[in-house]
Amino acid sequence: GSLKLTVRAKGTGVSILSHRPVYGMWEIFSHVGGLVGCWLGISVWTAFNFFEDLYKSTVKLAFKMRNRSKRLAKTLISPMLPQV
């Protein structure tokens, strides 16, 4: 003997699954580029702010030292001048 098996389905329902990415290649490239540009801009801004603060502190310290040396020179020279 031989055995014959017949399988029947009620319907011919075929499911077609498709995938459509939310982001395409250009969208991902654009998004990443925008984020990199943002972080680079923030980094450059922070670096300029740091160097500006460093410059201001250096100038302030230089003026303090100059004024201190002028006051010291006056106190050293003034006792040598004749009193009128």
HELIX and SHEET records of a PDB file:
HELIX    1   1 MET A   25  ILE A   77  1                                  53    
HELIX    2   2 SER A   78  MET A   80  5                                   3    
END                                                                             
